[in-house]
Amino acid sequence: MKKSAEILASHFERILSGQDTKSTKEEIENLEIKKKEEINKKFSDLIIDELNLPSRVVNALLRENIETVADLMKVGKDKLVGLKGLGKKSIELIEEELKKLGIQLEI
């Protein structure tokens, strides 16, 4: 019983001192990259027609070969501003729909 208590105490000591964690900065960055890749895969299957956007906005995006939400995220807000047929209101509508999905356009 005494030996078991010593082993258990040594395990708790390692946990409290942080020696049991192997997370390094590089591993954390790799996890973040993997999460972004998973998000991109998820949204690459979601076409923009499935978003609740007016047909004029969808048509303007399709003219520019933006067919999926992943394409939309790659383009970013700065390039959307310059697209023909997309004004400030259209971009606001796109951002609102993306917020519903839990994402936002990068600048």
C-alpha positions in Angstrom: 0.0 0.0 0.0 2.8 2.3 0.8 4.5 1.7 -2.5 1.3 2.4 -4.4 0.9 5.7 -2.6 4.5 6.6 -3.5 3.9 5.8 -7.2 0.7 7.8 -7.2 2.4 10.8 -5.5 5.2 10.8 -8.0 2.6 10.8 -10.9 0.8 13.7 -9.3 4.1 15.5 -8.8 4.9 15.2 -12.5 1.5 16.5 -13.5 1.7 19.5 -11.2 5.3 20.3 -12.3 4.3 20.2 -16.0 6.7 17.4 -16.9 4.0 15.2 -18.4 3.1 17.7 -21.1 4.9 17.4 -24.4 3.1 20.3 -26.2 5.6 22.5 -27.8 5.1 25.6 -29.8 5.6 23.7 -33.0 2.9 21.1 -32.1 0.4 23.8 -31.2 1.1 25.5 -34.6 0.6 22.2 -36.4 -2.7 21.7 -34.6 -3.9 25.2 -35.7 -2.9 24.4 -39.3 -4.8 21.1 -39.2 -7.9 22.9 -37.8 -7.7 25.4 -40.7 -7.4 22.6 -43.2 -10.4 20.8 -41.7 -12.4 24.0 -41.9 -11.4 24.5 -45.5 -12.4 20.9 -46.3 -15.7 21.4 -44.6 -16.5 24.6 -46.5 -15.1 23.4 -49.8 -18.2 21.1 -50.0 -20.6 24.0 -49.2 -21.5 25.8 -52.4 -22.5 29.5 -52.2 -26.0 28.7 -53.6 -26.7 27.1 -50.3 -26.2 30.4 -48.5 -29.2 32.6 -48.0 -28.0 35.2 -50.4 -29.9 37.1 -53.2 -29.5 35.6 -56.6 -27.7 38.8 -57.9 -25.0 38.3 -55.3 -24.6 34.6 -56.1 -24.5 35.4 -59.8 -21.8 38.0 -59.3 -19.7 35.5 -57.3 -20.2 32.7 -59.8 -19.0 35.1 -62.6 -15.7 35.4 -60.7 -15.4 31.6 -60.3 -16.2 31.7 -56.6 -18.3 28.6 -56.2 -17.8 27.4 -52.6 -17.5 29.0 -49.2 -13.9 28.0 -49.2 -13.3 29.9 -52.4 -15.0 32.9 -50.8 -12.7 32.7 -47.8 -9.6 32.5 -50.0 -10.6 35.6 -52.0 -11.0 37.7 -48.9 -12.9 41.0 -48.3 -10.4 43.2 -50.0 -10.8 41.5 -53.4 -14.6 41.2 -53.0 -14.9 45.0 -52.8 -13.4 45.3 -56.3 -15.6 42.8 -57.9 -18.2 43.9 -60.4 -21.8 43.6 -59.1 -20.8 43.5 -55.4 -21.4 46.6 -53.5 -21.1 47.4 -49.8 -24.6 46.0 -49.0 -23.8 42.7 -50.9 -20.6 42.3 -48.9 -22.5 42.9 -45.7 -25.0 40.2 -46.6 -22.1 37.8 -47.4 -20.5 38.6 -44.0 -23.8 38.0 -42.2 -24.2 34.6 -43.8 -20.7 33.6 -43.0 -21.1 34.7 -39.3 -24.0 32.2 -39.1 -21.5 29.5 -40.1 -19.1 30.8 -37.5 -16.5 32.2 -39.8 -15.5 35.6 -41.0 -13.9 37.0 -44.1 -10.2 37.9 -43.8 -9.1 41.2 -45.0 
